[in-house]
Amino acid sequence: MTGKQPTFQKDALLEFARSVFVAAGVEPANAELWADILIWANLRGVDSHGVLRIPEYIDHIDTGKLNPRPRLGIERSAGAAVSIDADRAPGPVAMKAAMDEAILRAREVQVGWSVVRNNTHAGAIGYFALHAARQGFAGMAMTASSPLMAHPGARVRAASTNPIAIAVPGGDHPPLFLDMSTSASGMGKISQAKDAGASIPEGWALDDQGQPTTDPHQAAMLSPMSGAKGSGLSLMIECLTSLFAGVPLIEYALSTGKPRFGRPMNGLAVAVDVSAFGDLGAYRDRADALAQAIGNLPAAEGTEQVYAPGERGDAVMAIREKDGIPLPAGTIERLKPVAERFGIRMPAAD
Protein backbone atom coordinates (compact mmCIF):
# COMPACT_ATOMS: atom_id res chain seq x y z
CA MET A 1 0.00 0.00 0.00
CA THR A 2 3.01 2.30 0.06
CA GLY A 3 3.76 2.83 -3.68
CA LYS A 4 5.30 6.25 -4.30
CA GLN A 5 3.87 7.81 -1.20
CA PRO A 6 5.51 10.90 0.34
CA THR A 7 7.97 10.08 3.12
CA PHE A 8 8.51 11.89 6.41
CA GLN A 9 11.37 11.81 8.88
CA LYS A 10 10.59 10.14 12.19
CA ASP A 11 11.60 13.17 14.27
CA ALA A 12 9.22 15.42 12.34
CA LEU A 13 6.31 13.01 12.81
CA LEU A 14 7.20 12.50 16.46
CA GLU A 15 7.17 16.23 17.16
CA PHE A 16 3.92 16.66 15.23
CA ALA A 17 2.14 13.91 17.17
CA ARG A 18 3.51 15.13 20.50
CA SER A 19 2.44 18.71 19.76
CA VAL A 20 -1.08 17.61 18.77
CA PHE A 21 -1.55 15.62 21.96
CA VAL A 22 -0.26 18.43 24.16
CA ALA A 23 -2.57 20.88 22.39
CA ALA A 24 -5.45 18.46 23.04
CA GLY A 25 -4.75 18.64 26.77
CA VAL A 26 -2.45 15.67 27.33
CA GLU A 27 0.32 16.09 29.88
CA PRO A 28 3.68 16.56 28.06
CA ALA A 29 5.34 13.39 29.38
CA ASN A 30 2.31 11.31 28.43
CA ALA A 31 2.11 13.01 25.04
CA GLU A 32 5.76 12.11 24.42
CA LEU A 33 5.14 8.44 25.23
CA TRP A 34 1.94 8.34 23.17
CA ALA A 35 3.67 9.89 20.17
CA ASP A 36 6.66 7.59 20.54
CA ILE A 37 4.62 4.41 20.27
CA LEU A 38 2.82 5.72 17.16
CA ILE A 39 6.06 6.52 15.36
CA TRP A 40 7.60 3.24 16.57
CA ALA A 41 4.73 1.43 14.88
CA ASN A 42 5.22 3.39 11.65
CA LEU A 43 8.95 2.71 11.71
CA ARG A 44 8.35 -1.03 11.97
CA GLY A 45 5.86 -0.99 9.11
CA VAL A 46 2.80 -1.35 11.35
CA ASP A 47 1.21 1.71 9.78
CA SER A 48 -2.25 0.61 10.92
CA HIS A 49 -1.19 1.62 14.44
CA GLY A 50 0.78 4.72 13.50
CA VAL A 51 -0.09 8.37 12.96
CA LEU A 52 -3.22 7.52 10.96
CA ARG A 53 -4.81 6.94 14.39
CA ILE A 54 -4.36 10.55 15.51
CA PRO A 55 -7.72 11.89 14.23
CA GLU A 56 -9.50 8.96 15.90
CA TYR A 57 -7.78 9.64 19.21
CA ILE A 58 -8.62 13.35 19.08
CA ASP A 59 -12.24 12.45 18.42
CA HIS A 60 -12.18 10.16 21.46
CA ILE A 61 -10.93 13.06 23.59
CA ASP A 62 -13.66 15.32 22.20
CA THR A 63 -16.42 12.80 22.96
CA GLY A 64 -15.16 11.91 26.42
CA LYS A 65 -14.19 8.35 25.54
CA LEU A 66 -10.60 9.18 26.40
CA ASN A 67 -9.37 11.22 29.37
CA PRO A 68 -6.33 13.36 28.43
CA ARG A 69 -5.41 13.89 32.10
CA PRO A 70 -6.23 10.64 33.88
CA ARG A 71 -5.53 9.64 37.43
CA LEU A 72 -4.28 6.08 37.26
CA GLY A 73 -4.71 4.18 40.49
CA ILE A 74 -3.86 0.79 41.95
CA GLU A 75 -7.10 -0.83 43.10
CA ARG A 76 -5.73 -4.13 44.41
CA SER A 77 -2.28 -5.43 45.17
CA ALA A 78 -1.32 -8.91 46.31
CA GLY A 79 2.19 -10.27 45.87
CA ALA A 80 2.86 -10.59 42.15
CA ALA A 81 -0.59 -9.35 41.14
CA VAL A 82 -1.86 -5.81 40.76
CA SER A 83 -5.07 -4.28 39.39
CA ILE A 84 -4.96 -0.79 37.90
CA ASP A 85 -7.82 1.53 36.99
CA ALA A 86 -6.69 3.56 33.98
CA ASP A 87 -9.41 6.23 34.27
CA ARG A 88 -9.78 6.13 30.44
CA ALA A 89 -6.15 7.13 29.97
CA PRO A 90 -4.39 7.19 26.64
CA GLY A 91 -3.84 3.45 26.15
CA PRO A 92 -0.05 3.52 25.92
CA VAL A 93 0.20 5.51 29.15
CA ALA A 94 -1.75 2.91 31.12
CA MET A 95 -0.07 -0.11 29.51
CA LYS A 96 3.41 1.33 30.11
CA ALA A 97 2.48 1.91 33.76
CA ALA A 98 1.16 -1.64 33.98
CA MET A 99 4.32 -3.14 32.54
CA ASP A 100 6.50 -1.00 34.81
CA GLU A 101 4.50 -2.30 37.77
CA ALA A 102 4.83 -5.89 36.52
CA ILE A 103 8.60 -5.48 36.17
CA LEU A 104 8.85 -4.00 39.68
CA ARG A 105 7.06 -7.01 41.12
CA ALA A 106 9.07 -9.45 39.03
CA ARG A 107 12.24 -7.99 40.53
CA GLU A 108 10.84 -8.85 43.95
CA VAL A 109 8.98 -12.13 43.45
CA GLN A 110 10.16 -13.27 39.97
CA VAL A 111 6.77 -12.70 38.29
CA GLY A 112 4.61 -9.60 37.87
CA TRP A 113 1.02 -9.70 36.61
CA SER A 114 -0.78 -6.38 36.04
CA VAL A 115 -4.42 -6.14 34.96
CA VAL A 116 -5.71 -2.81 33.62
CA ARG A 117 -9.37 -1.78 33.51
CA ASN A 118 -11.07 1.19 31.85
CA ASN A 119 -8.30 1.75 29.34
CA THR A 120 -8.40 3.00 25.74
CA HIS A 121 -6.68 1.86 22.54
CA ALA A 122 -3.10 0.95 23.44
CA GLY A 123 -1.57 0.90 19.96
CA ALA A 124 1.04 -1.66 18.94
CA ILE A 125 1.34 -3.62 22.18
CA GLY A 126 4.65 -5.24 21.21
CA TYR A 127 6.13 -1.97 22.46
CA PHE A 128 5.33 -2.95 26.05
CA ALA A 129 6.50 -6.55 25.79
CA LEU A 130 9.79 -5.26 24.35
CA HIS A 131 10.06 -2.79 27.23
CA ALA A 132 10.30 -5.79 29.57
CA ALA A 133 12.63 -7.80 27.33
CA ARG A 134 15.12 -4.95 27.08
CA GLN A 135 15.45 -5.08 30.86
CA GLY A 136 16.11 -8.82 30.95
CA PHE A 137 12.56 -10.04 31.52
CA ALA A 138 10.23 -12.09 29.40
CA GLY A 139 7.33 -9.76 28.66
CA MET A 140 3.77 -10.43 27.60
CA ALA A 141 0.98 -7.96 26.85
CA MET A 142 -2.67 -8.37 25.82
CA THR A 143 -5.61 -6.07 25.37
CA ALA A 144 -9.34 -6.73 25.06
CA SER A 145 -12.10 -4.68 23.46
CA SER A 146 -15.79 -4.84 22.58
CA PRO A 147 -16.87 -7.12 19.71
CA LEU A 148 -15.27 -6.29 16.36
CA MET A 149 -14.82 -9.75 14.94
CA ALA A 150 -16.95 -12.63 13.73
CA HIS A 151 -17.19 -15.96 15.53
CA PRO A 152 -17.46 -19.12 13.41
CA GLY A 153 -21.09 -19.97 12.81
CA ALA A 154 -22.43 -16.54 13.81
CA ARG A 155 -23.34 -13.68 11.46
CA VAL A 156 -22.79 -10.86 13.94
CA ARG A 157 -19.78 -9.56 15.82
CA ALA A 158 -19.11 -11.89 18.75
CA ALA A 159 -15.38 -11.69 19.50
CA SER A 160 -12.70 -9.04 19.16
CA THR A 161 -9.31 -8.48 17.60
CA ASN A 162 -7.70 -8.88 21.03
CA PRO A 163 -3.93 -8.83 20.37
CA ILE A 164 -1.16 -10.62 22.19
CA ALA A 165 2.54 -9.77 22.26
CA ILE A 166 5.42 -11.79 23.71
CA ALA A 167 9.07 -10.75 23.88
CA VAL A 168 12.19 -12.37 25.32
CA PRO A 169 15.64 -10.85 25.84
CA GLY A 170 18.42 -11.46 23.38
CA GLY A 171 22.15 -10.89 23.62
CA ASP A 172 23.92 -9.50 20.56
CA HIS A 173 20.68 -10.08 18.67
CA PRO A 174 17.67 -7.85 19.44
CA PRO A 175 14.92 -9.40 21.57
CA LEU A 176 12.79 -11.98 19.82
CA PHE A 177 9.19 -10.90 19.89
CA LEU A 178 5.75 -11.58 18.49
CA ASP A 179 2.96 -9.01 18.21
CA MET A 180 -0.19 -10.37 16.61
CA SER A 181 -3.90 -9.81 16.42
CA THR A 182 -6.36 -12.67 16.85
CA SER A 183 -8.12 -11.47 13.69
CA ALA A 184 -6.98 -12.05 10.13
CA SER A 185 -6.32 -8.30 10.00
CA GLY A 186 -6.86 -5.31 12.26
CA MET A 187 -9.33 -2.44 11.90
CA GLY A 188 -6.34 -0.15 11.47
CA LYS A 189 -5.40 -1.97 8.28
CA ILE A 190 -8.95 -1.49 7.03
CA SER A 191 -8.52 2.25 7.68
CA GLN A 192 -5.14 2.11 5.98
CA ALA A 193 -6.77 0.60 2.88
CA LYS A 194 -9.42 3.34 2.87
CA ASP A 195 -6.71 6.01 3.07
CA ALA A 196 -4.82 4.40 0.19
CA GLY A 197 -7.94 3.87 -1.93
CA ALA A 198 -7.18 0.17 -2.10
CA SER A 199 -9.16 -3.03 -1.75
CA ILE A 200 -8.46 -5.50 1.06
CA PRO A 201 -7.43 -9.14 0.61
CA GLU A 202 -10.01 -11.88 0.69
CA GLY A 203 -10.47 -13.34 4.14
CA TRP A 204 -9.89 -10.11 6.05
CA ALA A 205 -13.45 -8.97 6.67
CA LEU A 206 -17.19 -9.59 6.32
CA ASP A 207 -19.99 -7.19 5.43
CA ASP A 208 -23.05 -6.50 7.58
CA GLN A 209 -24.72 -9.65 6.23
CA GLY A 210 -21.80 -11.84 7.29
CA GLN A 211 -20.53 -12.24 3.73
CA PRO A 212 -16.86 -11.91 2.72
CA THR A 213 -15.89 -8.56 1.20
CA THR A 214 -12.78 -6.98 -0.31
CA ASP A 215 -14.21 -3.45 -0.07
CA PRO A 216 -12.85 -1.74 3.06
CA HIS A 217 -15.89 0.58 3.10
CA GLN A 218 -18.19 -2.46 3.36
CA ALA A 219 -16.17 -4.17 6.12
CA ALA A 220 -18.57 -4.46 9.07
CA MET A 221 -16.63 -7.05 11.04
CA LEU A 222 -13.24 -8.69 10.88
CA SER A 223 -12.58 -12.35 10.20
CA PRO A 224 -10.84 -14.34 12.95
CA MET A 225 -7.35 -15.59 12.34
CA SER A 226 -7.45 -19.31 11.51
CA GLY A 227 -11.17 -19.55 12.13
CA ALA A 228 -12.14 -20.98 15.51
CA LYS A 229 -8.52 -20.80 16.73
CA GLY A 230 -8.46 -17.03 16.39
CA SER A 231 -11.87 -16.42 17.92
CA GLY A 232 -11.16 -18.89 20.71
CA LEU A 233 -7.88 -17.17 21.57
CA SER A 234 -9.66 -13.83 21.49
CA LEU A 235 -12.25 -14.99 24.00
CA MET A 236 -9.60 -16.45 26.31
CA ILE A 237 -7.78 -13.11 26.25
CA GLU A 238 -11.11 -11.57 27.30
CA CYS A 239 -11.11 -13.99 30.24
CA LEU A 240 -7.55 -13.07 31.28
CA THR A 241 -8.10 -9.33 31.00
CA SER A 242 -11.71 -8.13 31.18
CA LEU A 243 -12.98 -10.82 33.54
CA PHE A 244 -9.98 -10.38 35.83
CA ALA A 245 -10.57 -6.62 35.71
CA GLY A 246 -14.24 -7.02 36.54
CA VAL A 247 -15.33 -5.13 33.41
CA PRO A 248 -16.69 -7.73 30.96
CA LEU A 249 -16.83 -6.44 27.40
CA ILE A 250 -17.92 -9.30 25.14
CA GLU A 251 -20.68 -10.75 27.32
CA TYR A 252 -21.97 -7.28 28.17
CA ALA A 253 -22.24 -6.31 24.51
CA LEU A 254 -23.86 -9.58 23.48
CA SER A 255 -26.43 -9.55 26.29
CA THR A 256 -27.35 -5.85 26.05
CA GLY A 257 -26.94 -5.35 22.32
CA LYS A 258 -24.57 -2.42 22.80
CA PRO A 259 -20.98 -1.86 23.95
CA ARG A 260 -20.17 -0.35 27.31
CA PHE A 261 -20.24 3.46 27.28
CA GLY A 262 -17.14 4.86 25.65
CA ARG A 263 -16.08 1.40 24.44
CA PRO A 264 -13.44 0.95 27.16
CA MET A 265 -10.64 -1.56 26.82
CA ASN A 266 -8.86 -3.74 29.34
CA GLY A 267 -5.30 -4.95 29.36
CA LEU A 268 -2.74 -7.30 30.82
CA ALA A 269 1.00 -6.85 31.29
CA VAL A 270 3.19 -9.72 32.51
CA ALA A 271 6.90 -9.76 33.33
CA VAL A 272 8.89 -12.89 34.21
CA ASP A 273 12.39 -12.80 35.71
CA VAL A 274 14.39 -14.98 33.34
CA SER A 275 17.22 -15.31 35.87
CA ALA A 276 14.84 -17.18 38.19
CA PHE A 277 15.25 -20.14 35.84
CA GLY A 278 19.00 -19.94 35.31
CA ASP A 279 21.75 -17.62 34.15
CA LEU A 280 20.39 -14.66 32.18
CA GLY A 281 23.50 -14.45 30.03
CA ALA A 282 23.16 -18.08 29.01
CA TYR A 283 19.51 -17.49 28.14
CA ARG A 284 20.45 -14.55 25.96
CA ASP A 285 22.99 -16.72 24.14
CA ARG A 286 20.40 -19.42 23.53
CA ALA A 287 17.91 -16.88 22.19
CA ASP A 288 20.59 -15.54 19.83
CA ALA A 289 21.41 -19.08 18.69
CA LEU A 290 17.74 -19.75 17.97
CA ALA A 291 17.46 -16.58 15.88
CA GLN A 292 20.60 -17.53 13.97
CA ALA A 293 19.33 -21.06 13.34
CA ILE A 294 16.07 -19.70 11.92
CA GLY A 295 17.94 -17.19 9.77
CA ASN A 296 20.18 -19.94 8.40
CA LEU A 297 17.29 -22.07 7.18
CA PRO A 298 17.38 -22.75 3.44
CA ALA A 299 15.07 -20.20 1.81
CA ALA A 300 12.24 -21.27 -0.46
CA GLU A 301 12.25 -20.03 -4.04
CA GLY A 302 11.33 -16.36 -4.18
CA THR A 303 12.32 -15.74 -0.55
CA GLU A 304 15.43 -13.66 0.09
CA GLN A 305 15.59 -14.06 3.87
CA VAL A 306 14.01 -16.27 6.50
CA TYR A 307 13.15 -14.16 9.53
CA ALA A 308 12.95 -15.06 13.20
CA PRO A 309 10.10 -13.40 15.17
CA GLY A 310 10.58 -9.63 15.21
CA GLU A 311 13.32 -9.51 12.58
CA ARG A 312 11.09 -8.42 9.71
CA GLY A 313 10.01 -5.33 11.66
CA ASP A 314 13.64 -4.68 12.61
CA ALA A 315 14.56 -4.74 8.91
CA VAL A 316 11.76 -2.34 7.99
CA MET A 317 12.80 -0.04 10.82
CA ALA A 318 16.38 0.12 9.55
CA ILE A 319 15.13 1.20 6.13
CA ARG A 320 12.59 3.73 7.37
CA GLU A 321 14.96 5.34 9.85
CA LYS A 322 17.20 6.07 6.87
CA ASP A 323 14.71 6.74 4.06
CA GLY A 324 11.73 8.09 5.99
CA ILE A 325 8.22 6.89 6.80
CA PRO A 326 5.76 6.71 3.87
CA LEU A 327 2.23 8.00 4.43
CA PRO A 328 -0.68 7.58 2.02
CA ALA A 329 -2.47 10.66 0.71
CA GLY A 330 -5.61 9.76 2.66
CA THR A 331 -3.75 9.81 5.97
CA ILE A 332 -2.12 13.15 5.17
CA GLU A 333 -5.48 14.68 4.26
CA ARG A 334 -7.07 13.46 7.51
CA LEU A 335 -4.19 14.92 9.55
CA LYS A 336 -4.45 18.37 7.99
CA PRO A 337 -7.68 19.40 9.78
CA VAL A 338 -6.16 18.29 13.08
CA ALA A 339 -3.09 20.42 12.45
CA GLU A 340 -5.25 23.40 11.43
CA ARG A 341 -7.48 23.07 14.47
CA PHE A 342 -4.54 23.27 16.89
CA GLY A 343 -2.44 25.71 14.87
CA ILE A 344 0.33 23.19 14.34
CA ARG A 345 2.41 23.09 11.17
CA MET A 346 2.12 19.86 9.20
CA PRO A 347 5.46 18.06 8.92
CA ALA A 348 7.19 18.56 5.58
CA ALA A 349 7.63 15.59 3.28
CA ASP A 350 11.17 14.66 2.20
N, C-alpha and C positions, 0 to 999 in steps of 0.2 A: 504493500500500500504506500510505499515511500516514493517511488518514481523519481522525478526531478523536483522534489519539493524543496522549498527554501530551508536552509539550515541556520541554526542559532547556536551561539556559544553557551556552554552550560552556565557560566557565571552570569551572563546577561539574563537568562531565564530564571536562575535562582534569585537574583535581585528583584526581578519583576514579580515573581510569585510572593516573595517575602514582603515586598512593598504593598501588594494588593491585600494580603492578609492583615498586615498592620493597619492599613487604611480601613479595613472592615471591622476593626476593633479587637483583633487578636493581640495578645501580649507579645512583644518582640521576640523573646526566646522561643515561645511556642510557634510563632510565625516562621522563624528560622528552621526549626525542626520540620514543620509541615512542608515548607518549600523544599527542603533537602530531600525528603523522601519522594516527592514528585519528580524532581530532576534526576534522582538516582534511578527511578523507574524508567524515565526516558533514556537515560544513558545506557541502560541494559537492554533497550529495545522493547520494554513493556510499556509502550506508548498508551495503552488503554488505561493505565494508572498514573499517567503523567499530567502535564499541564492542561490537557483537554478537560480535566475534571474541575478546573478552577471555577468556571461559571456555575456548575452544579453546586459546588461548596458555598459560593456566595449566595446562591438562592436559598440554600439550607439555613444560612445565617439569617437572611431576610425573613424567612417564614418561621423561625424559632425552632427548627429541627436540630440546629446545631448551636451550641453556646460558645461564643468566642472567648469568654472569660470564665471558664468553669472552676469549680472548687472540687477537685478530686479528693476522695476520702476513703480511708480503709474502714470497711464495715465490720469485717471479722478477721481474726488472725489466730492461727493455731499451728505452731510448729512450722512445717514447710508450706502450709497453705495460707492464702490470703485472698480476701474478696474486696474488690475496689468498685466504688460507684464513680463513674466517669462524669456524671452531671452533664451529659451530652457534649463532651469535649470534642475538639478535633480528634479524629480517630488515632492518628499517629502519636499525639500527645499522651493519650491514655495507654496505648499499647507499649510505648517506650517506658512509661512509668511502671507498667505491669511487669515488663521484662527486667527492669532494674530491680524491682522488688523481688522477683524470682531469683535473680543472680545473688542478691544480698542473702537470701535464705539458703541458697545452695552453698554459699561460702560457709554457712554455719552448720547446716544439717545435710549437706550433699545434694539435696533436691529442693527446688523451689517451684511452687505451683500457684500461679496468680489467675484468678477469674475476674473479668471485668464486666460490669453491667452498665446499661444505659450509655453505650458508646455510639459513635458514628463511624462512617466509612474510614477504614484504617489504611487504605492504599495497598501497596505491594508489601504483604506481610513478611516476605523473606528478609526484609530490612531488619526486623526485630530478631528473627532467628539468628541472622548473621551477627547482630550486636552481641549475642551471647557467645557465639563461636569464636569471635575475635578475642574474647577474654578467657578462652580455654574451657568453655562449657559447651555441652551439646544443648542446642536451643530448639524449641518447638513453639510455633504460634498457630492459632486458629481463630477464625471469626465466624459468627453466625448472624444471619439476617432473615427477614421475612421472606415468604415464598417468592421465588423468581424463576423456578425451574420445574420442569415436568417430572412426574414420577411414572415409571412404567405402568401402563394400564389405565392411567387417569388422563383426562383431557383438560385439566386445569392445573394451575401452579400448585405444587404440593411439597416441594423441597426448595432448597436454595443453593446458591453457587458456593457456599461455605468453603473457603480455601484452607489449606494446610501448608505450612512451611517447616522444614527441618534442616538444621545446619550443624555440622560438626567441625571442630578445629583441624586445620592442616598445619604443616610445618613450612617448608619452602613453597609448597603449593597453597593457593588460597583455600579457604574452607570449602568443603563440599557441601552443597545445599540444594534443596528442592523447594520450589514454591509453585503450587499448583491449585487450580480450582477444581471443584468436584463436578463442574459442568464441562461440556465439550468446548465451550468458549465462555468468556465473561461478558457482562453487559457493556463494559468499557470498550471491548472490541467491536461490539455492535455500533456503539457511538463513533468509534474510529472509522468504521466503514461508511457511516452516514457522512462524516466530515470529508472523507475521500471520494464520495460519490461512487462507491464500489458495492458490488454484491457481496454476500457472505457465502462461505462454503456450505455445501449440503451437510446436514447433520448438526449444524450449530444451533438452530432455533426452530420453533414452531409458531404458527400464527394463532389467532384467537379461537380457531376451531380445532386446534390440536394437530394441524397438518404441517408437514415440513415446508420451510420457505427459505429462499436465498435472498429475499428482499429485506434489508435491515429495517426498513420502515414498517414492515409487516410483522416483525419479530415480537410476539407477545410473551413468549416464555422461552427459556433456554433448554436445550437438550442435556440430559445428564451424561457425564463422561462414562463410557462403557456400560450404558444402560443401568440395570439395577445396582451395579457396583458403585457407580457414581452417586446415585440417589441414596443408596444405603449408607455410604460414607458421609454424605451430607447430613443425614438425619442423626447419625452417631455423633457428629461434631456438635449438632444442636443439643444433644444430651450432655456432652462434656462442657459446654459453654452456657447456653441459655438456661438449662435445667439446674445446673450448679448455681447459676447466678440468681435463680428464682424469678426470671423474667422470660417465660416461654414465648417464643415467637411463631413457630410453625403451628403448633396446636391452637394457639390463640387465634391466629388468622383463619385457620380452617374451621374452627367452631363458631366464630363470630362473623365470618365473611369479610373481614377487614383487618388490615395490619394494625398493630399498636400505634398510638398517636406518635407522629414524628418518625415512624419507622426506625426505632432504635436498633442498635446492634450490640452483640455481646462478644466477648473475646476470651482467649486463654493464652497465657505465656508460661512456658515451662523451661527451666534451666536445670541441667544435671551436671554435677561435678565429675568430669571425666577421671580426675586423679583418684576418686574414690574406688575405682576399679583397677588401678595400676598406674604406672608411670605415664604422666601426660606427654612427655617427650617421645616415648615409645609409641603412644597412640598417634601422635602427629605423624611419625614416620610411617606407620602402617596406613594412615589415610592417604599420605602422599604416594605410597607404593600402589595403593588401589587405583588412584587417579591415573598413575602412569601406566598401569596394566590395561585400563580401559582405553587410554589414548593410543596404546600400542596394538590394539586389535586390528586385524586386517580389514581395511575398509571395503565396503561393497562398491560395485561399479557406480560411478556418479557421485560418490561421497568423498570429499577431500579430507575430512577429519572426523574421527570418532570422539565424541565429547563425553567426559564424566559429568555428573550432575553439577550444574552451576557454571561450567566452562563456556558454554555457548554465550551466556550473558556477559561473562568476563571478556570474551572476544569482541562482542558488539560494543561494550563499554570502551575498550581500547581504541576502536575506530572512531566512535562518536566523541570521545574526549579530544581527539585530534582534528576530526573533520567537521564537528558540529552535530547538533541534534536536528533531524528533519521534522518539520511539522506540515501537515496537510493544510490546504487553503481553508477548509471548513473550520479547522481549529483556530487558525489565525483570525478569521472573521468573527468567531464567537468570543475571542479574547478582547477584541477591539472595544466593544461596548463597556466591558469591565474596566479597561484602562481609562476610557473617557470618563466614566462615572467617578472614578477616584482621582482623576487628574494625574495619572501615571503614564509616562512615555512608554509606548510599546517597544520591546527590544528590537534592535535592527538585525535584519538577516545578513548573513555573511556575503 
